[in-house]
Amino acid sequence: MNTDFSGKVALITGGARGIGLATARTLAAEGAKIALVDINAEGLEQARATFSGATVVSLPADISQADQVQAVVAEAVRRLGRIDIFINSAAVLDDKLFLESSMADWERMFKICLYGPMSCLAAVLPGMVERRYGRVICLASDSARVGQARLSYYAAAKAAVIALIKSVAQEVGGSGVTLNVVSPGATNTPLRMEREQSLRTQMGDEKYQRRVASVLKMYPLGRLGEPDDIAAAIVFLASDRAAWITGQVLSVNGGFVMP
């Protein structure tokens, strides 16, 4: 991509696997120092061990807990000096009809997928604003833009993230800090693969394969996404080449949705 992140520090939630880890690898390869944050401490350490020749620290935390967010951001700053780039990739995913879901389901989803990013923003933005430099990229979902059956409250939480980022981008734009959203289509992450395996078990192999074929027909490019597809867009928005882009939603989806 011919970007240069030498000297930049990126904090990435959901960094133990999937899109978060793919983004961390790309940024590290281009010179960034990385703070990987994830609730899975063992997975985090395994992820950190895959890096070579880069400065990478692993910081376990549950981003649904505001006190843990404050602590992990403070530790990242203590160890790496500051945070220039914040990428929120942490998420959970349910597969339920709305009428089969409960308040507990909704609260869990919103704590992780909305309140988690909000807590992170509250922790990282003051330093960015003070230094008059920062890049924030949050992951949403095209389900937030068009709706999706069995993902109602996930879509609702991600739609709220879009509104949050657009609003905060207006508030802090004068400081030179940019905030944007990357909205993936179906991507072959471990999170999605876990959901797909559950569906396959419920549906049986024959019915499931018909579903897979039907889903692929919705993608003009004829395939689902890979974590590196999404990471490329995130890294561009984190770069100085995107300095005049803020408050935007970039769908990276193989043509699934063309809003």
Residue pairs with C-beta under 8 A, 6 or more apart in sequence:
1 26
1 30
1 232
1 235
1 236
1 239
3 30
3 235
3 236
3 239
3 240
3 241
4 30
4 31
5 27
5 30
5 31
5 32
5 85
5 238
5 239
6 30
6 31
6 32
7 31
7 33
8 27
8 31
8 32
8 33
8 84
8 85
9 32
9 33
9 34
9 35
9 76
9 80
9 81
9 82
9 83
9 84
9 85
10 24
10 27
10 32
10 33
10 34
10 35
10 83
10 84
10 85
10 86
10 87
10 238
11 35
11 37
11 73
11 76
11 83
11 85
11 86
11 87
11 120
11 124
12 20
12 23
12 24
12 27
12 34
12 35
12 36
12 37
12 86
12 87
12 89
13 20
13 37
13 38
13 63
13 87
13 88
13 89
13 90
13 116
13 117
13 120
14 20
14 37
14 38
14 88
14 89
14 90
14 91
14 139
15 21
15 24
15 34
15 35
15 36
15 37
15 38
15 44
15 47
15 58
15 89
16 36
16 38
16 40
16 43
16 44
16 46
16 47
17 38
17 40
17 43
17 47
17 189
17 190
18 89
18 187
18 189
18 190
18 191
18 227
19 89
19 139
19 184
19 187
19 189
19 227
19 230
19 231
19 234
20 36
20 38
20 87
20 89
20 90
21 36
21 47
21 227
22 227
22 228
22 230
22 231
23 87
23 89
23 227
23 230
23 231
23 234
23 235
24 34
24 36
24 47
24 51
24 56
25 50
25 51
25 231
26 228
26 231
26 232
26 235
27 34
27 85
27 235
27 238
28 34
28 51
28 54
28 55
28 56
29 54
30 235
32 54
32 85
33 54
33 55
33 56
33 80
34 51
34 54
34 55
34 56
34 57
35 56
35 57
35 59
35 76
35 79
35 80
35 83
36 44
36 47
36 48
36 56
36 57
36 58
36 59
37 44
37 59
37 60
37 61
37 63
37 72
37 76
37 90
38 44
38 47
38 58
38 60
38 61
38 90
39 60
39 61
39 62
39 63
39 90
40 60
41 58
41 60
44 58
44 59
44 60
45 58
47 58
48 56
48 57
48 58
55 80
57 76
57 79
57 80
59 72
59 75
59 76
60 72
61 68
61 69
61 71
61 72
62 68
63 69
63 88
63 90
63 112
63 116
63 117
63 119
63 120
64 108
64 111
64 112
64 115
64 116
66 115
66 119
66 122
69 116
69 119
69 120
69 122
69 123
70 119
70 123
73 83
73 120
73 123
73 124
74 123
76 83
77 83
77 127
82 127
82 131
83 124
83 127
83 128
83 134
84 128
84 133
84 134
84 135
85 134
85 135
85 136
85 137
85 238
86 120
86 121
86 124
86 128
86 134
86 135
86 136
86 137
87 136
87 137
87 138
87 139
87 234
87 238
88 116
88 117
88 120
88 136
88 137
88 138
88 139
88 161
89 139
90 112
90 116
91 112
91 113
91 139
91 191
92 108
92 109
92 112
92 113
92 154
92 191
93 151
93 154
93 191
93 192
93 195
94 101
94 105
94 109
94 151
94 153
94 154
95 150
95 151
95 195
95 198
95 199
96 105
96 150
97 149
97 150
97 152
98 152
98 153
101 152
101 153
105 153
106 153
109 153
109 154
109 157
110 153
110 157
110 160
113 154
113 157
113 158
113 161
114 157
114 160
114 161
114 164
117 138
117 161
117 164
118 164
121 136
121 164
121 168
124 134
124 136
125 134
125 136
125 168
125 172
125 177
127 134
128 134
128 136
128 172
128 175
128 177
129 172
129 175
129 177
132 175
132 176
132 177
133 176
133 177
134 175
134 176
134 177
134 178
135 177
135 178
135 237
135 238
135 239
135 242
136 165
136 177
136 178
136 179
136 180
137 179
137 180
137 181
137 182
137 234
137 237
137 238
138 161
138 164
138 165
138 179
138 180
138 181
138 182
139 181
139 182
139 183
139 184
139 230
140 158
140 159
140 161
140 162
140 181
140 182
140 183
140 249
141 151
141 154
141 155
141 158
141 183
141 184
142 148
142 183
142 184
142 185
142 251
142 253
142 256
142 257
143 151
143 154
143 155
143 158
144 155
144 156
144 157
144 158
144 159
144 161
144 162
144 183
145 159
145 162
145 183
145 249
145 251
145 257
145 259
146 257
146 259
147 155
148 155
158 183
161 181
162 181
162 183
162 249
165 179
165 180
165 181
165 247
166 247
166 249
168 179
169 178
169 179
169 180
169 246
169 247
170 247
172 179
173 246
173 247
176 243
178 237
178 242
178 243
178 245
178 246
179 246
179 247
180 237
180 242
180 245
180 246
180 247
180 248
180 249
180 250
181 248
181 249
181 250
182 230
182 233
182 234
182 237
182 249
182 250
182 252
183 249
183 250
183 251
183 252
183 253
184 225
184 229
184 230
184 251
184 252
184 253
185 219
185 224
185 225
185 251
185 252
185 253
185 254
185 256
185 257
186 192
186 215
186 219
186 224
186 225
186 253
186 256
187 224
187 225
187 226
187 227
187 229
187 230
188 224
188 225
188 226
188 227
189 227
199 208
199 211
200 208
203 211
215 224
216 222
216 223
216 224
218 256
219 253
219 254
219 255
219 256
220 254
220 255
220 256
221 254
221 255
222 254
223 254
224 254
225 252
225 253
225 254
229 252
230 252
233 250
233 252
236 242
237 245
237 250
251 257
251 258
251 259
